[in-house]
């Protein structure tokens, strides 16, 4: 681990859950804008962001009544993922042979 990695790991370890969620939402907004502008491919998004993690995030945001943030997650879920990509519960990571919930 280099000094830069240590700095970011130390920084992230000090953040609480709500701050990490804000970072995640802002990252998803960036992904959404990149996909709309054509700078990020659909396949890249699907391979890096499991659909199951988006459904979990959406339910957490709904329970906290953060509906403005729900809109971004909902757009990504409905417009980028098709029906085949939404069925990821039984898929396995080819490198670890573990389920998608571990990604």
C-alpha positions as CSV (number, residue, x, y, z in Angstrom):
1,X,0.0,0.0,0.0
2,X,1.4,3.3,-1.1
3,X,1.0,6.7,0.7
4,X,-1.8,7.8,-1.5
5,X,-3.8,4.6,-0.8
6,X,-3.2,4.9,2.9
7,X,-4.5,8.5,2.9
8,X,-7.7,7.5,1.2
9,X,-8.2,4.4,3.3
10,X,-7.6,6.5,6.5
11,X,-10.0,9.2,5.2
12,X,-12.8,6.7,4.3
13,X,-12.5,5.0,7.6
14,X,-13.4,8.2,9.4
15,X,-16.6,8.8,7.5
16,X,-19.9,7.7,8.9
17,X,-22.7,5.9,7.0
18,X,-24.6,9.0,6.0
19,X,-21.5,10.6,4.5
20,X,-20.6,7.5,2.6
21,X,-24.2,7.4,1.2
22,X,-23.8,11.0,0.1
23,X,-20.6,10.1,-1.8
24,X,-22.4,7.1,-3.3
25,X,-25.3,9.2,-4.5
26,X,-23.1,11.8,-6.0
27,X,-21.1,9.1,-7.8
28,X,-24.4,7.6,-9.2
29,X,-25.4,11.1,-10.4
30,X,-22.0,11.3,-12.1
31,X,-22.6,7.9,-13.7
32,X,-26.1,8.9,-14.8
33,X,-24.8,12.2,-16.4
34,X,-22.0,10.3,-18.1
35,X,-24.3,7.7,-19.5
36,X,-26.7,10.4,-20.9
37,X,-23.8,12.2,-22.5
38,X,-22.4,9.0,-24.0
39,X,-19.1,9.0,-22.2
40,X,-19.8,5.9,-20.1
41,X,-21.0,2.7,-21.8
42,X,-24.0,0.8,-20.5
43,X,-22.0,-2.5,-20.3
44,X,-19.5,-0.7,-18.0
45,X,-22.2,0.4,-15.6
46,X,-23.8,-3.0,-15.5
47,X,-20.5,-4.8,-14.8
48,X,-19.4,-2.4,-12.1
49,X,-22.7,-1.7,-10.3
50,X,-24.8,-4.8,-9.3
51,X,-28.5,-4.3,-9.7
52,X,-29.1,-5.9,-6.2
53,X,-27.0,-3.1,-4.6
54,X,-29.2,-0.5,-6.3
55,X,-32.3,-2.1,-5.0
56,X,-30.9,-2.2,-1.5
57,X,-29.9,1.5,-1.7
58,X,-33.3,2.4,-3.0
59,X,-35.1,0.8,-0.2
60,X,-32.8,2.4,2.4
61,X,-33.4,5.8,0.8
62,X,-37.1,5.3,0.8
63,X,-37.1,4.4,4.5
64,X,-35.2,7.6,5.2
65,X,-37.6,9.5,2.9
66,X,-34.9,10.9,0.7
67,X,-36.9,10.9,-2.4
68,X,-34.7,13.3,-4.4
69,X,-31.9,10.8,-4.1
70,X,-34.3,7.9,-4.9
71,X,-34.9,9.6,-8.3
72,X,-31.3,9.1,-9.4
73,X,-31.2,5.5,-8.4
74,X,-34.6,4.8,-9.9
75,X,-33.5,6.3,-13.3
76,X,-30.4,4.1,-13.4
77,X,-32.4,1.0,-12.5
78,X,-35.1,1.5,-15.0
79,X,-33.3,3.0,-18.0
80,X,-29.9,1.3,-18.0
81,X,-30.7,-2.3,-16.8
82,X,-32.9,-4.5,-18.9
83,X,-34.8,-7.5,-17.6
84,X,-31.9,-10.0,-18.0
85,X,-29.5,-7.8,-16.0
86,X,-32.0,-7.4,-13.2
87,X,-31.9,-11.2,-12.5
88,X,-28.5,-11.2,-10.8
89,X,-29.4,-13.0,-7.5
90,X,-28.1,-16.4,-8.8
91,X,-25.1,-15.1,-10.7
92,X,-21.6,-15.9,-9.4
93,X,-18.4,-13.8,-9.5
94,X,-16.2,-15.7,-12.0
95,X,-13.1,-15.0,-9.9
96,X,-14.3,-15.9,-6.4
97,X,-17.3,-18.1,-7.2
98,X,-19.3,-16.1,-4.7
99,X,-22.7,-14.5,-5.1
100,X,-23.3,-11.0,-6.3
101,X,-24.2,-9.8,-2.8
102,X,-20.4,-10.0,-2.0
103,X,-19.5,-7.6,-4.8
